[in-house]
Amino acid sequence: MKRARGKRPLAICLFGALFTTQALLAFLHAVGRLGEMQVALSASLPLLAIDRDLTIVAICARLTIALIPVAMVWFFASRPARWLVLAMVLVRLLLVPAHAERLLAGEALSLLWLGSLLLALLGAALLFTRDAARWFACGGRRSG
């Protein structure tokens, strides 16, 4: 993979800022709910003894995983990375009904979670704009 060179189009710059911000918001949301996250991880992985430390490691891993496609797009103009971002956002959209159920049950809506989701959607959409598509097509080099 060759490194992207030169100035990035506005859509790519905005994607980088928005997707990094959404990853940080999701991280803050999870860190603020360590107990809840620990219970969710324990339910998902019943064979593992999930403690507070492992929960923190998992939350940090999620942050890293969210930032990898940002680096792939920014540094390498990776076309597969934009599809990876889209897949990540679609998986998050599949979780919206669970959050809606919790909201209907009387739980407060987390603004960090909502903000993160909206920024992720917008960031992913920016990767499919005309300028971004042109930039990806020419391997991360601006065409005149």
TAPEHU-V652936 format. One record per pair of residues at least 12 apart in sequence whose C-alpha atoms are under 6 Angstrom apart, sorted by the first residue. I is the first residue (numbers start at 1). J is the second residue. D is the distance in whole Angstrom. If there is no record, write none. Layout:
i=[I	I]
j=[J	J]
d=[D	D]
//
This chain:
i=[3	3	4	4	4	4	5	11	11	15	16	18	18	19	19	22	22	22	23	23	25	25	26	29	38	69	77	77	77	86]
j=[75	76	75	76	77	140	141	126	132	123	70	119	123	120	123	116	119	120	63	66	112	116	116	112	55	81	136	139	140	124]
d=[6	5	5	5	6	4	6	5	6	5	6	6	6	6	6	4	6	6	6	6	6	6	6	6	6	5	6	6	5	6]
//
